[in-house]
Amino acid sequence: MSSDKSNSDFPLPVFGETSDSVWGLPEPVPSTILLAVPGETMPDEDLLRSALSVAGADESQYVELDVPLNGPPFALWVMALGLADHPIPLIAWCEKIESPAGLPEIAAGARWMIGIQTVLDPERPLAVWSHMASLLNATWRNSVAMLDEETEQWFSRDEMAFRFSTDSTSFDESVLFRIHAAATHERPEEGSSVWLRTQGLHRCGRPELEMLEVSGDVLPVAAELLESVAGLIVMKGIPDPDVVFEAGMGVTLRLRSWTDQAASLSADSIGNTEHRASMAQSMGGDLTEGRAVLCGHEPRGSFGSVYTWPVDVVDRLISGRCALERTPAWSKGRSLQARSMWPRLLEAFSEGQSMSACLALGEQGDDRLHVWVHVLAASENEVTGTLLQDADQGLRGDVITRPVAKVIDWAFEHDTDGSDT
């Protein structure tokens, strides 16, 4: 279940200015998307010009810029593009893949990379990223995969086909970052201390988020919490350090600067100063600049003086006593996927499989209020179920019915007591 909030809670950074924010953000860096293309013939830049003319016909979205360019030595051709309402040019180029055997399996068969790059606008990073990805996909529909270079995240041809054929803006904020987990044990779920951190938020004008010393046995829920908060700060902006904020119904949190939080870490804690230094050396990057640690809103410990990862919030999420707020883009993308697989739910449900469904409760507009139900009846048009959580529209156990258009997600259940997978 997700609560509905306004979109103007936090101040946004100013696009184009050097960063002197309270979070110590680094200077903006370009964001790069690479499209892996097969074939023995070099992809023609005129194909991109043709695609620009088609896309540009829609409110003059794109235009080729007549500016001098000194492309990198590996670029076979280079073009400068303008995107409506985006003050920084997009640079597109083509390069040959010198070692195809070194590609991951998802990009097997590719011989060329088509790149596109710009600095994202912190006011609308997802929109700019989506425009770049959509343009590449529309130009070379024979591509085998797409790579977001900053997060090292690959998208398969099947995933691209689904997203772009349904809605070219069906990506959500989570496409802009990845969550990494580092643990003190090979099997974190056995109780190990886990360090969760994002990669990719700096390019959105946001601090990278972290959760420190997380219990391994609740890792999936903790990661989901971190993902939801990261999506919200991409959409809304950045709360200042130690400002208490809400990220859902009953989800009260604060962000603390990493330097302040580091003082409470033990010498053997993963994610401490020494550990970061060794990782940064091997990675060739910095793991101390512009970082925010996600904590519970109240201090813990014997003297109530230490802030920790939000233990209470995670416990309440697991028991269904609170609910995360999600962005409209997340709800839209998840709903498209869930509804595309609805026939699978109907088939499994008809065979006696217990199911849960996540439903949007609002009737229209920017609806981010969701609730999970145990499915009692389902058809091609609507779904009926009992509430698994209290909500404004009813209490746990009440029966509600919603059209399939309101389905956000669904899942198989382990048993018939209403607990979802």
N, C-alpha and C positions, 0 to 999 in steps of 0.2 A: 504494500500500500504506500502511496506517495502523496504528500500534502501539496496543496497548491499555493505557491508564493508569487510575489511580484517579481519583476525582472530588474528592479533598480535598487537593490539592497545595498550594494557596495560601490565605492568609487572606482572608476576605470582609469587606467593609465592613459597618458596623452600620446597619441600615435606620432612617431617621428622624433620625439625628444630623447635626449640621453637619459638614462635611468638613474635617478637619485632617490628612488622609492625607499620606504622604510624596510622593504624586504631585500634591498641590495641587489636588485636584479641585474644580470649582465646585459650588455648591449644586444639589441635584436640581431639575430642571424637569419640568413635566408632559409626558407623551407623548400625542399626539393622532392619532387615526385618523378620516378623513373618508370617508363613503360617498356616492358620486355617484348620485342617484336621478332617473329621468325622471318625466314626467307633469305634468298641469296642476293637479292637486289636491295640496295640502300633505300630506306624509306624516303620518299620525295617530299621536300618542304612545300611543294605546291599543294599537296594534300592538306597540309595545315592551313594554307591560305584559303583553300576552298571551304574548309570547315569554319574558318573565321567568318567568311562571308555569310554562311548559313546562320551561325550563332550570333553574328553581329546584327543580323536583320531583326533580332528580338531586342528592341530598345537599345540598339548600338552597344551590345554587351562587350564585344571584343573589337579591336582594331590593330592592324600592324603599324608599328611606329617606325618612322624613317629617322633612325639615329645611328651614329657610327658605333660599331661593336668590335671589340677585339676578343674573339672567343678563345677558349682554351685550346691548346694544341691538338687534343684528341677530338675536338668537335669537327664534324664533317660539314655542317652548316649551322648557322646561328640566326635566330630571329628575335626581335624585341616586340612585345605585344603590350597593348594597353587594355586594362579591364575597367569597366565603368565604375566610378566612385572609388577606385583604388589608386592612390597617387604614385605608387612605385611600379615601374614596368615589370612585366613577366618576361623572363628570358627562356626561350626554348632552343633546344639543340638536338643533334643526332650524333651518336658515337657508335663505333663498332665494338662488339664484345670480343676481346682478344682471346679469352680463355673460356669458351662455352662450357667446358667440362667442369669448371669451378662453380657453376650456378647451382642453386638449390633445386631440388626435384620439382618444385612448384613452377619454376621458370624453364624447365627443360625444353629444348628446341629453339630457344631465342638466339638470335644472332646480332640484334641491334638494340640499343637503348635510346629511347626518346625521352629527354629530360625537360622539365619545366620548373622554374624557380622564381621565388619572390620573397620579400619579407611580409609576413602576415600582418594584417591590421588587428591590433588588440581589441578593437571595438567589434570586429566580426571575423575572427580567425577561421571559424568553420566554414563560413560562406566563401571566403577566398580560396581555401583549400579545396572545397567541393567544386568550385568553378574550374580550377586547374585540372583536377582529376576528370571531370566531365568532358573537358575539351580534348584531353588526350584520348579518352575512351571513344569519343565520337569520331575522332580522326582515324584511328587505327583499330578497327573492330576485330582484326585478326590477332591482336596481341595475346600473349599467353599468361601474363601476370603483371601486376603493378606493385612497385616498391615505394614506401615512404622512407626516404633515406634517414631522416632524423630519428625515427623510432625503430628503424630496421624491420618494419612490419610489411609483410608480403600479403597481397590480395590475389586470390586465384581467379582464373577466367570465369569460373562458375559464379563466384561471389560477385564479381564485377557485373556479369550479365544480369544477375538477379537484381542487384541494386539499381543499375542504370536503366534497366528495362521497366522497372516499377516506378521509380522516381529518381531523377538525377540528384536530388538533394536528400536521399534517404540515409546518408551517413550521419552519425551523431558525434557529439564532442569527444567521445572516447577514441575516435580515429586519430585524434591529435596527440595522444600520449599512450604509453605502455606502462604497465606496472611490473616491476621486478621484485622478486623475493630472494633474500639471502638468509640462510639459516645456519645454526651451529650443528645441525644434524642432517644426515642424508634423508631422513624421514621426518619432516617438520611436524606432521600431524601427531607425532608421538609426544608432543609437549615441548619441543624445542623453541627457543627464542628466535623470532623471525623479524627481519628488517624489511619493510615494504617501502618502495619508493617509485615515484613516477619518472618517466623520461619523455620529454616533449613539451612540457608546459612553458618553459622559458621562451620558446618561439611565439607563444601566445601572449607574451607580456605578463606572465603569471609565475609565482614561485613554484618550484618543484615541490610536491607534497611527499611526506613521509609518515610512517607509523613505526615506532621503535619498540623493541622487546615484546612483540605480539606473541601470544600463546599459539603454538602451531596447531592445536586441536580446533581452533576457530578460524583458521586462516582464510577459507573461502568467503566467510561472512565479513571478515575484516577487510579483505580485498574489495568486496562489493561496496562496502562503506567508503573506502578510499576512492574508488572509481566514481561513485555518485557525487562526492564532494568535489573532486577534480572537475567533473562535468559542470557542476554548478558555478564554480569560480571562473571557468571559461566563459560561461554565459553571462554571469552577473558582474564579476569583478572580484576584487581581492579584499577580504576583511583585514583590518590592521592587526598586528600582533596582539594577542591576549584580549581581543574583543570577542565576547561571547556571541555566538550566532546560532541560528537554527537551520538544520539541513533536512528537515522532515518533521513529521508528527512525533513529538517526544524525543527528537534527536537534537540535543544541545551540545555544542562543541566549542573549541577555541583552537586557533593556530598560534604556535609559538615559534620563534626563530630558532634555528638549529643551534646556534651558539649558546643560547640560554638553556636549551634542553640538554645539551651535551654534558653540562655540569653534573647532572643527576645519573649519568650512565656509569656503570661499573667498569673496572679495567678490562674485564673479559667480555663485555657486552659487544655483540656484533653491531656495527654501525658507529662505534666510537671514533674518536679522532685518529687514533693510530690505524684502525681498520680502514677508514676512509682514505687516509694517505696512501696506504699500500694499494688499494683498489684504484685510486686515481692515477697512480704511477703506471699500473699495468694497462689501464684504459686510455690513458692519455687525455683525461678530462678532469674537471673539478667537481668535487662532491660536497663542497662547503658553501658555495656561492648561491645566494638567492633561493634558500630552501626553507620550507615551513613544515613544522612537525604537527600532525593532527593529534589533539589530546582531548580528554574529557574536560568539561567546562569547570569542574571543581577539583581542587588538589586532593591527593590521597596520602596515605602513609600515617605513621604513628602520630606525627605532629601536624598533619594536614598541610604539608609544605611542598609536596612533590606532585608534579603533573605527569600523568602516564597516558598510554594509549587508552582510548575510550572503552574500557572494559564493560561498564554498565550499559552503554549503548549497544554494543555487540550482543551482550546477554539478552537485552530486550528485543533486539531484532530476531534472535534465534527463537525466542518464545512467542513472537508475534505481538509484543506489547508496545512496539513503536514502528514507525514506517519511514522509509527514505523518500525524500523529494527527488524527483527525476526531471530532466529538462524536456521540453516539447520535442526536440529532435530525437532524444533517446526513446521517448514513448512512440513517436511516429515510426522510427526504424524498427523497433522491437515488434510493434503491432503489424507492420508489413510482413515481417518474417513469420510471425505466429499465424496470421490469417492465411498465408500462402501454404502452410502445413496443416490447416484446419481439417482437411479430409483425413489426414492420418489420425487425428484425435477422434473423429467420428468413427473410424474403423475400429480403433482400439477400444473405444467406449462401448461400441455395439458388441464387442467380444467379452465384455465384463471387466475390463481394466479400470481401476479407480483413477480419476483424473482431477487435477486442480486447474483453475483458470484465473488469470489476473485480468480484472475488468476495470475500464475507466468509468467513473461514477458520474462525471459531469455530462451535461447534455450538449454543450457546444463550446466553441472558443478554445482558449489556451488551457486545456484540461490536463492537469497532472495529478489528479486525485485518483488513486488506484487502490483496489482491494482484491485479495485472493479469496476464491470460493472453492468449496468442494463441489464438483459437478454432479448434479442430480439428473439433468436432462440436457441434451445438445442436439441441434439440427444444423442445417445449412444456413439458417437465418438467425437463430438466437441460442442463448445458453442460460440455464437456470442452475443456481447453486446456493449452498448455505455459506454465510459469511464465516471466514476463519479468523476475523479480527473485528473488533468494534469499529464502527464508522459512523459518520453523520447520518447516513441513510439507514442505519440499523445496528443491532448488537450481534455479537458472535452467535451463530446458529440461526439467525434470521434468513429467510429465503428471498433472493432477488433474481430478477431476470433482466438480461441485457441483450441487445442485438450483437451479432458477431462482429460488426464494425467497431464495437467497443472493446474487443479482446486485445489486450496488450501482450499477453504471454500465456503459455499453458505448460503443464508438466505432468508426467506420470507420477503416481503416488506409490509408495512402498507397500502400503496397506490401505484399509478402508476406514481408518479412523480420522481422516481429514488432514493428515500431515503430508505436505507436498514434498517432492524430491528437489 
